Amino acid sequence: MKKWNLLHPADNARSNRIALQGGSYSLVITAVVLALLIVVNILVSILPTPMTQYDISASKLYSITSNTKVVVNALQEDVTIYWIVQSGKEDQVIENLLGKYDSLSDHIQVVKKNPDVYPTFAQQYTDETAENNSLVVECGDRSRFISYDDIYLQEADMTTYSYNTSFDGEGAITSAIDYVVNEEQPQVYVLEGHGESELPSTFSDQIERENIELHTFSLLTVDTIPEDADCIMIYGPTSDISTEEKDMLADYVAGGGKLMVMAGPVESGSLDNLLSLLSDYGVTATDGIVIEGDREHYAFQLPFALMPGMASSDITDSLIEEHYFPIMPISQGLTVGDTPSGATVTALLTTSDLSFSKTAGYDLSTYEKEDGDVDGPFAVGVSITCDSGGQLTWFSSSDFLDDMYNAYSSGANVNLGMNALSSMIGESEAMAIRSKSLNYNYLTISDSTSSLLKVAMIGVFPLVYLGIGIFVVVNRRRTQNEAG
């Protein structure tokens, strides 16, 4: 007969006491762990945003560049960033960005201004309509308004008939901070009095965004170049300068000044005096309009819309690295010859060996080469540096910064112009920040690969996990039975 082993009452009580103690211990440990988790969550929630969020976006949309850190860390005055936004309509990307600025320096304070509560607040700073998520950066008596459209930029892409969207929040805010704390900004003087074209809006807006102050002036009404001029700019003249003006500009460059010229063929007359600024350095201009004979070097079946090759330089390197191609329409051919001592000439943009200059100019009737036309290749952009520190950058097209051609080049033309200007006046940390593209790249896979992934994710992996689970359970039961 089987003998039953019965627990003594004292043993039973002791077993219950042990079980109770074990259960109480488990409850205490659980409570302590939960309390610790709550405390940790509270501590993490009050930590600065950069310590709790990691940016894994391809364009580093949620990151602050080292350029901004240099500008912000140098602050010695208090800066207030007013965030104009209705409650519940906050842009998450802008909110994240403002949080990073707030945590970078004790001199920066972010203040929300709800237009429903403060309907006239923005009118103190701008005549524009302040949309939700617009900003005002203020320091003392200086301020700058940043509209929502200045943060999310849209540029037409003529190749796809669509718009490219980019985020320029960091660039706009850091530029505004640099502007409000520094009364002295780069001064660029734009020459007038020779039928010059007005600076295109996209180019002039970018100049303003990068805190460069523009002034118009005439060499006929001054005895010398203004002393505070960091650069002289000549854009699209239709008539020539005088000999006296040429001498003033030549002396200015030779003495260490910076001159940026964008001048192409003119419909009537000539620009002999202006072009003689180039001939002083061994660069000669060819009459007519350059036509490209190599299909890979012109755009949209327009042989005069040149897509020149780019030489490596501070002006072109960023475009080369990003595979951007500037378009130079209606250009005059330049030839680099013997350079005098004390100067260095670099051909920034060059046409192919199949290019030629149509000497008929604006009166051309065909894009085919004719008798009298001049063989290339040519330079259509040159940079000249002097031992004195003077610099002359010349683009032989008056139209390449035009908004239409800039759109055709996906913004490469304005970037080229800004790079040239920045190289002469010295690019600040705030100017070096560029917008971040919001155009996404999608991973495209074949139908066969897609089907294989579906089978693996829906069928194979779940069955594998189920098999592992069954094996673990069976193994544990076998172990318990053997122990019993």
Secondary structure, DSSP 8 states (H G I E B T S, - for coil): --------HHHHHHHHHHHHHHHHHHHHHHHHHHHHHHHHHHHHHHS-HHHH-----TT-TT---HHHHHHHHT--S-EEEEEE--TT---HHHHHHHHHHHHH-TTEEEEEE-TTT-TTSGGGT-SS---TTEEEEEETTEEEEE-HHHHEEEEEETTTTEEEEEE-HHHHHHHHHHHHH-S---EEEEE-SS------HHHHHHHHHTT-EEEEE-GGG-SS--TT-SEEEEE--SS---HHHHHHHHHHHHTT-EEEEE----SSS--HHHHHHHHTTTEEE-SSEEE--SGGGEETTEEEEE--EE--STTTHHHHHTT----EESB--EEE----TTEEEEEEEE--TT-EEETTGGG---SS--TT-EE---EEEEEEEETTS-EEEEESBSSTTSHHHHHHTTTHHHHHHHHHHHHHH---TTTT---EE---------HHHHHHHHHIIIIIHHHHHHHHHHHHHHHHHHHHHHH-
